[in-house]
Every structure is written in C-alpha cells, then in structure tokens.
Amino acid sequence: MYAKSVFFQRGVSVKFSLIEFLDERSKQVRYFIVNGKIYVVKKYASETGLIKWFLITTSNLAIGKYPFEQDPSERLEREVNFMKHPESCFDKPQILLVDYSSNTLIRGFIGGDVYSYSAPNTIHYKVARELGKCHERGWALGDAKISNFVYTSDEHVYIVDAEQATREHSIEHAAWDLLVYVSTLTIDGYWRALYNRDVYERVLDSVLGGYLAGNSNGKKVLKKLLGFDFKTLTYMFVPFPFNYLFTKKVEKYVERAVFISSD
C-alpha cells in the first residue's frame, strides 16, 4: 500500500467576481492516490478556507441574502447533513470518513468533467433540474457556483461541495442559489456568449426550463429574482449585457408559468 499526493491546478482566466477570485486562491482539498484509487481529503479548518469564508461573510457580497457560515465545524456539519440526506438532490460522492475533532472529511473522487458553459444543453438542463429539486425539498446550497458540479460521460450530475448547504425552505435562499449559479455560468462563457448571443439564450432556456421542471415552486423563486433587491444583485453579479438578457428571460418564464397555471 502506498499514498501519493496529487495536486491539480486549473488554468487561470479573467475573473469578474469576488467569489471566483477567492475560489482560485482558497482551496481546502487535497487529492491522494491509494492503491490506484483517488480520494479527496477536505480540511475545513485550513487557513485558506477560513480566509475565504471570512472575507465573504464579512463583506456585503451576499447583502444578508444567505446565512453563510465561517465556523469550520459548522461547515463540516452542513456538508455531511446534505451529502448523507437520502432525499436531497444531485448524485453525490461517497463519504468515507468524518473526523469532527480535526474538522476533516475524506470522500471518494468523482471522475468526469467540471461543469462549465461549454457543457451540452442536456447537462445545463440536468444541473438546473437538480438544483430545482434541492429547492423543492427545502435545501439551498449557498455556494452554487458551477465549479461545484461534475458530470460524467453517461450524463450523471454530481455535486462535490456543499459546505454551506442549509435546509430552511426559503424562497430567498433559493433565489440566491439560482443567481450565483447563472452568474458564474455567464462569467465562464462570457466571451463566447458575446460572440453568439443566440447560444447564450438557448443555455438560459435549458437552465430555466430544467429548474422549473425540478421545482414546483420555481415560479415563486423566479418572481423573487425580479424584486428590487435581487434585480440589483443581478446587475452586480451578471456581467453586462447578459444581466439585462437574464432578467428579461426570467420575466418571460414567469409570464409563461402564470399562463400555463391558469389553463
């Protein structure tokens, strides 16, 4: 038996948000190979992780829209509760060991592609549908950026980070998730979307269609996004001109949902 540390580094591109900036510089995980199998070791009390969540929770980034947690033990507890809950959403990696004394978790590694703007529309639909299922069952992720999702060649969609997940049945928390998800998806595909806005609109159709398919209360979440506070956040988080396009697309889906429900 042997163990070898494996380190991965993604290419750094232009970043538009504090969340993405911090994500690149505050990794809390290490990857290890034991007898040919890859395992993920996550240390919630690592200095970089503490700095990340301290900056986010003490800034006005969320403007009180989501109850982010700084404490390592609480973040570990949130992740374990979500990952082990039998009626949550997404496929999830197997948790192998939880050490509460050192705030450490070991889980299986999910081989696949990190979800991104370039994923097939079927994957956009499935990721959004699974997020909708989370919200349908009362869960919110808080940190719903696209790099927390992985999809496999047979189109299974996994969530690999849920340390801010809570179950409070909150429409506002669900709206926060959806905004973070769409903003990071838009940031990832920004230059391609500028070149071809029709493709971007089709991606949004897949996302919003999938979300409503997964969440019977999805119309309420979309309507929350059209309120003053969330519309302001949309213009802060989603880069121009896609903030406007996203808002208009949400308005159309709200109108369509109202029309369908009246039949």
N, C-alpha and C positions, 0 to 999 in steps of 0.2 A: 504494500500500500504506500502511496506517496501523495503528497499535496503540492500543488504549484499555483502560485498566484497569477492571475491573468488580468491585465489591465486593458481597457478599451477606451479609445478617445475618439469622439466624433469630430468631423470637420467643423470648424467654427465659421459661421456665416454672419451676415449683418443681422443684428438683433434690434427689435423695436420695443421690447417691453422689459420691465424690471424682472418679471417672473422668469423670462427666458435667460436674461443675463445671469441671474442667480443660479438658475438650473445648471448652467455650464460650469459654474465655479464652486458648487457646493455638493458634490457627490458624496453620498453616505454609504455607498455599497462597494464591495469588492467581490470579484469572481474567483472561484477556486475550482481546480480540476482534481477529483479524487477517483482513482481507478477508471479514468476515462469519462467520468460524468462531471458536468458543470454544476456548481452550486453557487447560490448568491448569499452572501453574508452582509446583513444590513445592521449598522450600529447607529442607533437613534441619538446617542449622546455624543456623537462625533462633533468636533469643534466647528467644522464647516456646516454641518446640518443645523446646529444651534444658531450660527450666524445668519444662515438663510432665513429661518423662520422668525428670528428676532427682527430682522430688517423688514420682513413682510408684515408681521403683526403690529409693529410699532409705526409703520408708515401709514399713509392714508390710502394705500393701494386698494384695499377692499372696501374702504369707507363704511365699515360696520355691516357689510352685506353678508359676511360669513364669519363664523366663530373659529378662526384659526387658533391652533394650539401650539405653544412653544415647548412645553414640558416634554422631555423625551419619553418618559413612562406613559404619559397620556397618548402620545402619538403612536407608540407601540401598541397600546391597548386598542386604539381606534382601528389600526390596521388589522390586528388579529380578529377583532369582532367582525369586521367586514369580510375578510378573506374566509373565515370559517362559517359564516352565516349561510345556511342551506337555501335560503330563499332570496338571495340578493340578485346579482346580475353579472354579466360577463363570465367567461371562463377564467379560472384563477390558478396560479401556481400552487403546488402543494407545500404547505408549511411543515417543515421537518423538525424544527426545534425553536422554542422561545425561551430565552433566559431573561427573566424580569430583573434579576439582580444587576445585570450589566446592560440592560436595555438593548439586547441583541436578538436578531431573528435570522434563522437560516431557512432558505426555501429552495425549491427546485428552479432550474433555469428554463426559460421558455425560448426555444429556438424559433426564429421567424423574422419578420420584418417589422421594424418600428413604424408605427402608423404615421403617415405623412400625407401631404396634399396630393402627391403623385399616386396614391393608392387607387385601385379600381373603384368605380362608383358603388359596386356591390359592398365593398368594405366600408365606404363612407356611410352607407345606409345601415349596415350592421352595427358599427360603432355607435352611431346616434341612437339606433333602436335599443341597444343595451343600456346606454345612458338613460334613455327614457324609462326602461324597466327599473333601473335603480330608483329613479324618482317616483315611479308608480308605487314602489314598495317602501317609500319613505326615506330612502338613503340619498345623501348628497356626498359628492367627493371632495369638494373644496378646491382641490388641485387637479382640475380636469384637463390639463394640457395634453396635447396629442402624444407627446413622448412617453406618456404613461400607459400607452396601449400598444400591443403587439398582435400581429395577425400571422397565421400560419398559411402554408401552401393550400390547405384544404379549407381556408377561409374561416377558421375558428378565431374569435377575437378575445384576447386576454387583457386583463388589467394587471399591471405589475407594481403599482404603487397606490396605496390607499390610506396613507398615514394621517390624512385629515378627514377621513370619512366619518359622517355622523348620520344618525337616524332620527330626525326630528319632524319629518313630514312637512317640510317648509317649502312653499312655493318660491319664496325669495331665494333660498339656498339653491333650489333647482335652477332658477334663472341665472344665478351667479355661475353655476357649473356650465350652463349652455353658452354663456357669454365667453368664459375663459376658453372653452373648447373651440368655439368658432373663431375667436381672436387668434389663438395660436395656430389654428389651421390656416387662417388667412395670411398670417405672418410668414408661415413656412412656404406658402405658394405665391407670395406677393408678386414677384416679377413675372412669373408665368401667368398669373391672373391678369396683370396689366396688359400682357401681350394678347390674351384671349379671354375676354370677359364672359363670353358665352359658356366656356368650360367652367368658369367660376360659378356662374348661376346654376349650371347643372349640378355642381358639387353641393351648393346650398339646397337645391331641391332634394337631393339624396339625403342630406343631413336632416332637413326639417321634416321630410316625409318619413324617414326612419324614426325620428324622435316621436312624432305623433303616433306612429304605429306601436311604439313601445310604451307610451304613457297616455292613458285615457284622460288624464288631467293636463295634457300637454297644452291645450288652448289657454289655460289659465297661466301657464309659465310664459307662453309667447306674449300674452297680454301684459304680464308683468314687465317684460323687456321693453314694452312701448311706453311705460311710465317715465316720468321726467328723470328720476334718479338713474335708472338703467339705460335710458337713451343717452344720457350724459356719459355714462361709463362706456357705452358702445363707441361713442365718438372719441373717447380717450384711448380705448384698447384696440379697436379695429382700425387699421390704417386707412387713410383716405385713398381712393373714393369708395372703398368697399364698406365702410361704416354706413354710408348712405344706402348702398345697394342692399346690405343685410337688413337694415331697418325696413326698407320698402318690401323686401321679400317676406319678412315676418308679418307685416301688415296684410299682405295678400293671403298668407296662410291663416291668419286669424279670421279674415273675412270668409275664406273658403270653409273653415271649420264651423263658423256660425251658420253659413248657408246649408252645409250638409246636415248639421244637427237640427235644422228647422224642417227638414223633409219628413 
